[in-house]
Amino acid sequence: MTKKAKVYGSSLYDLASEEGLSEVILSDLRLVCNALDEIPGYSKLLSSPAVPKSERKELLSQAWKETVNQYTLNFLCLLCDGEMISSLPMCAEEYKRRYDEEHNILQVKAITAIPLTEDAKARLAASILERTGKKAEITVKVDEKLIGGMRLEMDGISYDGSISYHMDALRKALQENK
């Protein structure tokens, strides 16, 4: 993440929080980032020096004025003015990080051998809340190589309780005792 994107995303969060719009603008950022992901040509058009800034901002306004909050639209135009529209995903990432921090949310990636049921996901979230005091937003990724169990990644730390990890540890211990 660039320093500018971090400053812009954090500043937008400060404004949104001050105005009581942090959830609204978070939703707007997700919507716009998804649109830019789905239509790569749109992002290129908004970044193109061949299109005058005033036209690019008008395109943004026409596309989003009925859909997103005015602060979000102003932010998009600001990024466009500064030739930074391609930094929007990084700005949104910083915004989300600040949102999570303020709302005591922990991003958790659960890698499992099979998909988690909603009940198992809820129990995992409850367990994480009990241990960390933070509400867990869990994303699940399936990796059949784990055989069973799961690996959790949160706060930059990986906790591996998969069967494949324990089998590797056992294999290593047996080889060392030969």
Salt bridges, closest charged atoms under 4 A:
ASP14 OD1 - ARG98 NH2 2.62
ASP81 OD2 - LYS57 NZ 3.14
GLU83 OE2 - LYS53 NZ 3.74
GLU83 OE1 - ARG56 NH1 3.31
GLU94 OE2 - ARG97 NH2 2.78
ASP100 OD1 - LYS96 NZ 2.45
GLU101 OE1 - ARG97 NH1 2.99
ASP119 OD2 - ARG123 NE 3.37
GLU137 OE1 - LYS96 NZ 3.17
GLU153 OE2 - ARG151 NE 3.70
ASP168 OD1 - ARG171 NH1 2.58
